[in-house]
Amino acid sequence: MKHIVIIGNGISGVTAARHIRKHSSNKITIISSETDHFFSRTALMYIYMGHMKYENTKPYEDNFWKKNRIDLLRDHVQSVDTKLKTLTLLSGNTIQYDSLIIASGSKSNKFGWPGQDLSGVQGLYSFQDFERMEQTTRGIDRAVIVGGGLIGIEMAEMLLSRKIAVTMLVRESEFWSNVLPLQESNMISRHIRSHHVDLKLETELKEIQSDDRGSVKSIITNREETIPCQFVGLTVGVSPAVDFLTDSGIASKRGILVNEYLETNIPNVYALGDCVERTYDLPGRKTIEQVWYTGRMMGEVVAQTICGNKTKYEPGPWFNSAKFFDIEYQTYGVVSNVLGKDESEFYWEHESAAKCMHLVWDKQTQQFLGINSFGIRLRHECFDRWLRDKQSIQFVLDHLKEANFDPEFFDRHEDEIIKQFSVTFPNLKANSKVMSTL
C-alpha cells in the first residue's frame, strides 16, 4: 500500500484525495495549516456579510474523512526533501510519502509599500485573512482597497454591507481594463460608482501611515493625496505559494513547473491548483490559472494518473464567471482587453447600462473566438461546445437564444442584439428565420 501525501486542503487537494479513494485503497494524508476541514473559499464573503455561517460552507460532514479513510493533519509544511521523500512540519514532526501532491495554493501580493505590514493591512485569500478582517474592520468607518479585479470587488461589497465607506485605488484608466475591453471596463466603472464606492482611477498606493498603536490611520497616493482610513485591503493579485520548496529540487519559476500530466521534474511528485505553472501551451489559456474549476479538474486528472490511468490535463476552452455587485459576469473563449489585428468584434449594451454582450471572431475565417456577457446568464454547455466545434459567428448568432439561461420571467434581449448586429455587419447577418423559431 502506497502512502499518498497531499499538501493543501483546498478544492485541488481534496478533489485529488476523493478520486484517489474512489479508485484505490492507498493510504491518504492531507496536510493543511489553514482549517481542520475543507470549506468553500469563495463563500468567505457571504460569512462576513451574514448570509452564511462557516459550517454552511463545508460541503462534507466532519465524519466524511474518517469514513472514507482520508487522514487530516493540521500542521504546516516547512520543507520538502525529495531524496528522502520526507516532509518537515512546523510541529517538528516529519512525514514520509511514496507519492506527493502539492496543492499549496496562493498568497496575496505585496510590493514593498511602506507600512504594508501594519495592523489593518491585508489581502483576502485564506481563512486566517477572513478572521483578521473580521477583527480589524469591527467598528471602523472608512477603508481603502488597493487594486481592482474580482477580489477587490468582493472586498468592497463586504465592507459596504457593514456601512464602511470604501475608496478604491486602480492604476488603470478604467476598472480591470488590463483584463476587460474598454467597453465593459467603462460600464463596470460606472456601476461601481453607483454603489457609492469612491473609485479613483489612474491612482496608485505610495505609502500606508501608522497611528501610535501600530495600526493604519491613512494612506498616501502617488498623487500625494492623503486618505484617512482604518483598514487597507491589498487586492493586487495573488502569487503561487511555493516558498517552502526552496532547496527541494522541485523546479519552479513563478509557480511549480508541471507537464501535461501535472508531473513535476521529480518522479512521483505532482502539483495542481493555484501553485501550478504549466510548461506547455494550451490554446487561449494562461500558464498560471488561479480559478476554482481548474483546480477541481486538476485534482481529478492527478488521481487518475496516480491510480494507474495516466491522464493529460486538457481543460478545453477558457471560461470564468463572477459578480460585480449585482451584475453577473461570464466569459467563454478569448476576449482580450485589446482586439487582435486579425479579429473583429461586436459590442451591445442595454440602455440600463447593467447588461452587455461582447462577441469576437476571426475576421478572415469568421470563426467564433469568444464572448463576454454581463447581466445575461448563458449556458456553459452551449458555448463550450461551439468553441470546441469552431463554429462561425453566424452560427452563434443564429442559436443565441438556445444559450440563454436566465429564469423564465427575465427580459430577453436576443432579438435586439441580432438586429443591432445585422445593422452593424450587414454582410454577416444572422438567420432571422432560425432565430424566430427558437
N, C-alpha and C positions, 0 to 999 in steps of 0.2 A: 504493500500500500504506500503510495507516494504522499508526501506532505506538501500541500499547496498553500503558500502564504500570500495574502493579498494586503497590500499597504493602501489603506483608504476605504472608508465605508460609504462613499457616495454612490451615485447611480451606476458608475462604471464597475467599481469593485464588487458591489452587491449583485449586480446582474451576472457578472462572471461567476460568482460563488453559487448563485441559484442554478445556473445552467450546468456548471460542473457537477453539482449534486444530482441533477436530473440524469446525467449520463455516466456517473461513476460513483464508487464508494470511497474515493480518496479522502484523506483527512484534509479539512479545510480550516484555515485560521484567518480571520480578518482582524487587522490591527488598525485602530484609529484613536487619536487623542482628542477628537472633536466632541463626539457624543457616544453614549453607550450603544444606541441603536440607529439604524438608517432612518432618515427623515427626508421630506421633500424640501430641498434648499430653496426652491422658487416660492415656497409658501411663507418664508420668514416675514415678508412684508405684511401678510394678512394676519399673522400673530400680533405684530406691532400695532396694526390698525384695529385690533379687537374682533376681527371676523372669524378667527380660528384660535384654538389652543394648541400648544405644542404636541400633545398626544394625538390630535387630529391629523397631524402631518406625517405620522408614521404609517406607511402602507401595510405593515405586518404587525401582528400581535407580538409582544415581547417573547412569548414562548415559541415563536416560529423558528428561531435559530437553533434552539436546543432540539426541537422536534425534528429538524432537518439536519442535525449533526453538523452545524456550522459554528465553530468556536469563535467567540468575540473577545478580543483582548483590548482593554482600554489602556493604551500606552502610546509612546511617541518614538518612532524610529529615528535614531540619531545617525547611524551609518550602516552601510551595506558592504560586506566582504564577499565578493562573488567567487573568490578562490575557495574559501572555506564554506561557502553557502550559509552564511551566518548574518543575522541582523543584531545590532546592538541597540538596546532600548534605553529610554530616559530613566527608567526604573533601575537600571543597572543589569537587568537580565539580558540574556541572549536567546535567540530562537533560530533553529535550523530549518532549512527548507530544501525541498527537491526541485520545485518549480516556484518562481517568484513572479507575481503580478504587481506592478507598480501603478497605482491609481491615486496618486497623491494630490491631484487637483491643482488649484491655482492660488496665488496670493495677490492682494491688491497692490497696485503700483504706487511707488513713491519716487519722487525725483529730486530729493535733497533740498526741499524748501526749508528755510529757517523756521523752526517751530513745528515741524511736521510730526514730532513725537510728543507734543503736549497732550494733556488730558483733554478729551473732547474733540480730538482729530483722529479720523479713522476712515477705513473703507467699509464695505459691507459684502462679505463673502461667506465667512464661517459663522457657526452658531455663537462662538465667542464674540464675534463682531456684533451680532444682534444683541447679545446680553449687555455689551458695553454701550451700545446705542440706547437701549432701554434706560440704563443708568444715567448717562451723561446728558440726555435730552429731557430728563424729568424737570419740569418747571421752568424751562428756558423759553425765550420768546423770539429768538432770531437765529437762523442758521445760514451758512454759505455752503453750496455744493460746487466743487471744483471739477469741471469736466461734464460732458453731456453723455450721450449713449443711454443704454437701457437701464443700467444700474442707477445712473443719476436720476432718471425719470422716476424709477421706483422709490428712491430715497425721498425725492421731492413730494411724491404723493403720500408717503408715510408721515413726513413731518407736517404737511398741511392738514392731515387728518387730526392732528393734535393742536391745531391753531398756532403753529410755529411759522413765522414769516420766513420765506425762502428767497435767497438770492442765488442765482446760478451763473457761474463763470464759464463761458465757452469760447475757446480761442478761434474757432472758425467764424465765417461771416454769417452763417445760419446754423441752426441746431443740427448736429450729426451730419453736416454736409460733406464730411470725409467718407461717409457711407452712402447716404441717400442722394439722389439727384436734387438739384436746386429746387425744383418744383415742390417735391414732398417736404424737403427740409424747411422751406419757407412756410408751408402750410402748418407744419408741426410747431415752428417757432411761434406763429400767431396763436396756435392752440394752447401752448404752454403759458403764454402771457394771459390768455383768457381765464386761466386758473389762478391768476394773481401771483404768479412767480415773477420775480424781478430778474428777467433774463438779460444778462449783459454779454453781448456778442463781441468777438474780437478782443476779448479780455482774458488775461491770464493771472494766476496767482504769483505774487512776488515774495510775500512773507506772511507768516502767522505770528501774531503778537500774543504775549502771555500776560496774565494778571499776576498778582503777588502770591497766588496759590499754585502756580504751575498749570493753570487751565487757560484755554484760549479766551481772549477778550475781543479780538478783532483781526482782520486780515488787511493786507495792503496789496493792491493790484498793480499790474505793470503800467497802469495809467496814473499811479500814485494816489489812487483813491483809497481812503480808509473806510472799511465797513465793519461796524461793531457786530459781534456775534458771539454766541456761547458754544457753538458746535460747527465743525468743518467736516463735511463729507468729501472724501477723496474718491472720485469715481472716474479716474483717468485710465481705466482699463485694468486688466489683470495679467499676470505672467505665470508660466508653469512653475510649480513648487518643486524644484529639483536640487536645492542647495545641499541637502543631506547626502546627495550622491557623489560629492567631491571625493576623489581618490578611490571610487568604487570600480573604475574601469568601464562603467556603462557610458557609452558615447552620448553626448548631448550638445546642443547649441543653445537656442532659446528654450527648447523642450527636449525630452528624451527622444532620440532618433530611432525610428522603427521602420521596418519594411512592410510590404503589403499584407503580411501575416501578423503584424503588430509585434514582431520579434525584435529585440534589441541586438546589439552586437555580441552579447554574451548568451551562450546556449541556455535554454530553459529560463530565461528572464524576459518578460513581456511588459509592455507599458500600454496604457489606454486612458482615454478621457482627456481632461484639460491639460495634463502634463505632457502630452504626446506632440512630437513634430515629425510628420511623415517625410521620408527621404525620396518619395516618388510622387509624381504628379497625378492628380485626379482632375479631369476637365471641370472648370468652373468652381473649383473648391480650393480653399487656402490650406497650407500645410499644417497650420495650427487652427483647430476649430473648437472653441470652448462653449459648446452648447449641449443641452441635456440629451437630446435624442442621439447624437453621435456617440456619446459616452455609453448609452444603453446598447447601441448596435455593436460597439467595440467589445463590450462585455460578452455578448453572445458569440462573436467571432472567436475570441480567445478561448472561450470554453470549449467550442468545437475542436479547435486545434489541440488543446491540452488533452482532450478525451479521444484523440486518435483520428479525427476527421479534419485534416488540415484545410483551413478555410481562409480565403482572402477577404480583406475588409473592402467592400465595394458598396458605399452608401448611396450611390445613384445621384440624381440631380440635387443641387443645393436647395434647401428650403429653411425657413425660420418663421417664427411668429412671436409677437409681443404685444404690449399695450402702451400707448401714450395717453395716460389718464383714461378717458373713456373712449378713445379711438383704438380699435383693434387693427393690428398690422400683420400682414402676411407677405412673404416674398418667396418666389419659386424661380429657379434658374438664375441667370445673371442679369441684374440691372445695376450697372455700375454708377457711381456718382458722376462720372464723366462719360458721355456717349462715345463709343468707339468709332473709328473712322469708317468702318465697314458696316455700321449699324444704323438703323432707322428707329424712330420712337413715336409713340402716340401717348399723349397725356390728357386725361379727362378729370375735371374736378367739379364736384357738385356745388351748387350755389350756397349750400350751408357751410362750405369750407371745412367740413368734417369728414368728407368722403372723397376718395380719388382712386384712379387706376392708371397705371403707367405700364405700357407694353413695349417691348424691344424685340427687334427681329433683324436678321441679316438682310441688308439691302439688295444683295445680288441674288441669293437663293430664296428669299422670303421665309427662311426657316425661323420659327418662333424661338427666341432665346430666353425670355424671362418676363416676369410680371411682378410689380408691387401693387398691393391692394390695401387701402386704408378705409375702414368703416364698412366694408363689404366682405362678408365671410365667403371663403372659397373652399371647394372640396379638394383635399390634398391628392386623392387618388386620380382625379382628372388631370391636374397639371403635372403630376409625376409621370403619368402615362404619356401625355402629349410631348413632354420634353424627351423622354426615352425614345419615343417613336419619331422624333424630329419632325413633328407636324409643322405646317405652314402657319403664318399669321392669319391667313384667310380661314383655315380650319378652326383655329382657336376662336375667332370672332363668330364663325358660324355656330359654334357649340358653346358659346359663353354661358348661356342660361343653364346648361347642364352642370356647370361648375359652381353655381350659386348655392351656398349652404346657410343662408340667413333663415331665421324662423319664418313660419308661414305668413304672418301678418306684417313683416317688414316691407318697406318700399323696395321695388325692384327698378333697376336703372339700366338694364342691358339695352333696351331699345334706344334710349337716349345716347348711350355710349356708341352703339353701332351707327346711329345717324350721324353723330359728330365725326366718327372715323371715316365714314363714306364721303363726307364733305371735304375732309382734310386730305384723304387719299382716294380720289375718285377712280383711280386705276386699280385699287386693291379693295374694292367693295366686298363686304361680306354678303353671303347669300341671304337676302332678306326673307325669302320664301322659307328657307330652312329655319331661320330664327323664329318666324311667326308660328311655326308648328311645334316648337319645342315646349 
